[in-house]
Amino acid sequence: MSDLMASRWRGQPGRLEVWYTTLTDPATGTGFWLHHELMAPTDGSPAYAHGLAAVFRSRSEPVHRRFGPVEWAPDPAKTFKAGPVEVTKTHLAGVAEDLAWDLRMHGGGAPLFTFPTWAWRREILPAAQIVPAPVAHYTGIITVGKKEIAIDQAPGATAHIYRRGNAKRWAWLHADLGNGDVLEVVAAVASAPFMRGLRPLPLLKLRLDGEEHPNGDTLLAARRLRADISLPTWRIHGRIGDHELDVVVTQPPGQTVTVPLLNPDGSRTLCHNSETATADITWAKRGRTERTWHIADSAHAEVGG
């Protein structure tokens, strides 16, 4: 996993790199979102590190806090470093105002290439995302103000994005289906002038019983899928090989945080994130349902743009 987590940035202006972790603790119902960014402004000014953390608790308003910016100073022993905030292969720790965390990551499973592997390796597209640890577990402490929340073997994932800026519009889902099965979805319209008029393109990987669907290029497979992006409910549906997939995601308004995100050119966009979303997923073949999942209050989802 270390190579897939290592920074891709090589000093170019106009780049944005993100490492994020999401999890939901089964005992407390607490959802947690960590968003770490390396920003290289388009105007050539020095790159910097910043980000945010958010806690989602049942019967409470979500809490989100920011950290940084601080000058980007790569550390060979760490994936990401911004003052007290750091990421390594097995450890996530930091402080953002009155919110703190100290978490150990265990396991993770085989990586998921939501985008085609060539897109990640060659950096041809405006952006690419991978999930180095799609079925990880996290244990440790999250502190909100004076309250400590013990996290024990919370299922979640750590992912990595490298891009020229945020998409014009996007939707994202991470759904742990149990027993090592997982669904990862990124549906987006790129902000590049020649792409911004296109429909949202759903790229996804569904891992079932050790097999991945689609088993080929996810960009080619996206031609048979559709994304209906809205809030609080959005949908991905269509064909993958000889199967039909239908995914309906609901992000509860009271459990969704809205945060502004910066682009390398200084423009802003909005991100609506929930780590306690609900997802209803149907996997069928020739009209006959083979599998269904109802992921209640523990799907990780986002709509942006």
C-alpha positions in Angstrom: 0.0 0.0 0.0 2.9 2.4 0.7 3.6 3.1 -3.0 -0.1 3.8 -3.7 -0.1 6.3 -0.7 3.1 8.1 -1.6 2.7 11.6 -3.0 2.5 12.0 -6.8 3.3 15.7 -6.8 6.6 16.5 -8.5 6.6 20.3 -8.1 4.2 21.3 -10.9 1.9 24.3 -10.2 -1.8 23.8 -10.5 -2.1 20.5 -8.7 -4.3 19.2 -5.8 -3.5 16.0 -4.0 -5.9 14.4 -1.4 -5.6 11.6 1.1 -8.8 10.9 3.0 -10.1 8.4 5.5 -13.7 7.6 6.4 -15.0 5.2 9.0 -18.1 4.4 11.1 -17.7 2.9 14.6 -20.3 0.1 15.0 -20.5 0.4 18.8 -21.2 4.1 19.1 -22.5 4.9 15.6 -19.9 7.6 15.3 -18.8 8.5 11.7 -15.5 10.2 11.1 -14.0 12.0 8.0 -10.4 13.0 7.6 -9.5 15.1 4.6 -5.8 15.9 4.0 -4.7 18.2 1.1 -1.6 19.2 -0.7 -2.3 22.3 -2.7 0.1 23.6 -5.4 -1.4 26.9 -6.6 -1.7 27.7 -10.3 0.2 31.0 -9.9 3.4 29.1 -8.8 3.3 30.3 -5.2 4.6 27.8 -2.6 2.7 24.6 -2.1 1.0 24.1 1.3 -0.8 21.4 3.3 -4.2 21.8 5.0 -7.4 19.9 5.5 -10.3 19.2 7.8 -11.8 16.6 10.1 -15.5 16.0 10.8 -17.3 13.9 13.4 -20.9 12.6 12.9 -22.7 11.4 16.0 -26.3 10.1 16.3 -28.7 12.7 17.7 -26.1 15.4 17.5 -25.1 18.0 14.9 -22.0 17.0 13.0 -18.8 18.9 14.0 -16.1 19.8 11.5 -12.9 21.7 12.0 -10.0 22.8 9.8 -6.2 22.6 10.2 -3.5 24.4 8.4 -2.4 25.9 6.1 1.3 25.2 6.6 4.1 25.1 4.1 4.4 21.7 2.5 7.5 19.9 3.8 7.6 16.3 2.7 8.8 13.8 5.2 10.0 10.4 3.9 8.7 8.7 7.0 5.2 10.0 6.5 2.6 10.1 3.8 1.3 13.5 4.9 2.4 16.1 7.4 0.8 19.4 8.4 1.9 20.6 11.8 0.4 18.2 14.4 -1.6 16.3 11.6 0.2 13.3 10.1 -0.6 10.2 8.1 1.6 7.0 7.9 0.8 3.6 6.6 -0.8 2.5 9.8 -1.3 5.7 11.9 -3.5 8.8 11.6 -3.2 11.5 14.2 -3.8 15.2 14.6 -5.5 18.2 16.1 -7.9 20.7 14.4 -9.0 23.3 16.9 -11.0 21.4 19.6 -11.1 18.2 17.6 -8.3 15.6 18.0 -7.7 12.0 16.8 -5.3 9.2 17.3 -6.1 6.1 15.2 -4.3 3.0 14.2 -5.3 1.3 10.9 -5.4 -2.5 10.6 -5.8 -4.6 7.4 -7.2 -2.9 4.4 -7.6 -5.6 1.7 -6.4 -5.5 -1.8 -6.4 -2.0 -3.4 -9.4 -0.9 -5.5 -8.7 1.1 -8.7 -11.9 3.0 -9.1 -10.4 4.8 -12.1 -8.5 2.6 -14.6 -5.0 1.7 -13.6 -3.6 3.6 -16.6 -5.3 6.8 -15.5 -3.6 6.6 -12.1 -0.1 5.7 -13.5 0.0 8.0 -16.5 -2.0 11.0 -15.1 -3.7 11.5 -18.5 -7.2 12.4 -17.1 -7.8 15.6 -15.1 -8.1 13.5 -12.0 -7.8 9.9 -10.7 -8.7 8.2 -7.5 -7.6 4.9 -5.9 -8.5 3.2 -2.6 -5.3 1.6 -1.2 -7.2 0.3 1.8 -10.8 -0.3 1.0 -11.7 -2.6 3.9 -9.6 -1.3 6.8 -10.4 -1.2 10.5 -9.5 1.7 12.8 -9.0 1.7 16.6 -8.2 4.6 18.9 -9.6 7.8 20.3 -11.4 10.8 18.9 -11.8 13.8 21.1 -14.4 16.5 20.6 -14.0 19.3 23.1 -13.7 17.5 26.4 -15.5 14.3 25.3 -13.5 11.3 24.3 -15.0 8.7 21.9 -13.3 5.3 21.9 -13.2 3.7 18.5 -12.7 0.0 18.3 -12.3 -1.9 15.0 -14.4 0.6 13.1 -14.7 -0.4 9.4 -13.7 2.2 6.9 -11.2 3.0 4.1 -8.3 5.2 3.1 -8.2 6.6 -0.4 -5.9 8.8 -2.5 -6.7 11.4 -5.2 -4.4 13.3 -7.6 -5.9 16.0 -9.8 -5.7 19.4 -11.4 -8.6 20.7 -9.3 -12.0 19.7 -8.0 -14.5 18.4 -10.4 -17.3 20.7 -11.6 -19.8 18.3 -10.1 -19.5 14.9 -8.4 -20.9 12.2 -6.2 -19.0 9.6 -4.2 -19.9 6.5 -2.2 -17.9 4.0 -0.1 -20.1 1.1 1.2 -18.7 -1.7 3.2 -20.9 -4.7 2.4 -19.3 -7.1 4.9 -17.1 -10.1 4.6 -14.5 -8.2 2.5 -17.1 -7.1 -0.1 -17.2 -3.4 -0.9 -18.6 -0.9 -3.3 -16.7 2.3 -4.3 -18.3 4.8 -6.6 -17.1 8.1 -8.1 -19.4 9.9 -10.5 -18.1 13.2 -11.8 -18.1 15.9 -14.5 -14.6 17.3 -14.9 -14.1 21.1 -14.8 -11.9 21.1 -17.9 -13.5 23.3 -20.6 -13.9 20.5 -23.1 -15.5 18.2 -20.5 -17.7 20.4 -18.3 -20.7 20.0 -20.6 -20.7 16.2 -20.4 -23.0 14.1 -18.3 -21.7 12.7 -14.9 -19.6 9.6 -15.6 -19.9 6.9 -13.0 -16.7 5.0 -12.3 -17.0 2.2 -9.8 -15.7 -1.1 -8.4 -17.9 -3.7 -6.8 -15.9 -6.4 -5.1 -18.0 -9.5 -4.4 -16.6 -12.8 -3.1 -13.1 -11.8 -4.2 -14.2 -10.9 -7.8 -14.3 -7.4 -9.1 -17.1 -5.9 -11.3 -16.4 -4.6 -13.8 -13.5 -6.8 -14.4 -12.0 -4.6 -17.1 -11.6 -0.9 -17.7 -14.0 1.1 -15.5 -14.0 4.0 -17.9 -15.3 1.8 -20.7 -17.8 0.2 -18.4 -19.1 3.7 -17.4 -20.8 4.1 -20.8 -23.6 1.7 -19.6 -24.1 3.5 -16.3 -26.1 6.6 -15.4 -25.8 9.0 -12.4 -28.7 11.1 -11.1 -27.0 13.5 -8.7 -29.0 15.5 -6.3 -29.5 16.0 -2.5 -30.5 14.5 -0.2 -30.9 11.4 -2.5 -28.9 10.4 -5.5 -28.7 7.3 -7.7 -26.3 5.2 -9.8 -27.8 2.6 -12.1 -27.1 0.6 -15.2 -25.5 -2.5 -16.6 -22.1 -4.1 -15.7 -21.5 -7.1 -17.9 -24.6 -9.3 -17.7 -25.7 -7.8 -14.4 -27.8 -4.7 -13.5 -26.7 -2.5 -10.6 -28.9 0.0 -8.8 -27.6 2.2 -6.0 -29.7 4.7 -4.1 -27.9 6.9 -1.6 -29.6 9.2 1.0 -27.5 11.8 2.9 -29.7 13.0 5.8 -29.7 16.8 5.9 -29.1 16.9 9.6 -26.1 14.6 9.3 -24.4 16.2 6.3 -21.8 18.9 6.6 -21.3 21.5 3.9 -17.8 22.8 3.5 -16.0 25.0 0.9 -13.1 23.5 -1.0 -10.4 25.5 -2.8 -9.0 24.9 -6.3 -5.4 25.6 -7.3 -6.6 28.6 -9.3 -8.2 30.1 -6.1 -11.8 29.4 -7.1 -14.1 27.6 -4.6 -16.6 24.9 -4.7 -18.9 23.3 -2.1 -18.7 19.7 -0.8 -21.7 18.0 1.1 -20.4 15.0 3.1 -22.0 12.5 5.3 -20.4 9.5 7.1 -23.8 8.3 8.3 -25.6 8.0 5.0 -27.9 5.2 3.9 -27.4 3.1 0.7 -29.8 0.6 -0.9 -28.0 -1.6 -3.4 -29.4 -4.2 -5.8 -27.4 -6.6 -7.9 -29.4 -8.5 -10.4 -29.0 -10.7 -13.5 -31.5 -10.8 -16.3 -34.1 -9.2 -14.1 -33.6 -11.6 -11.2 -32.2 -10.1 -8.0 -29.1 -12.0 -6.8 -28.0 -9.7 -3.9 -29.4 -6.7 -2.0 -27.9 -4.6 0.8 -29.4 -2.0 3.0 -26.5 0.0 4.6 -28.3 2.1 7.2 -26.5 5.1 8.8 -23.0 3.8 8.0 -22.5 4.5 4.3 -19.9 7.2 3.4 -21.2 9.6 0.8 -20.6 13.0 -0.7 -22.0 15.3 -3.3 -20.0 18.3 -4.5 -19.9 21.1 -7.0 
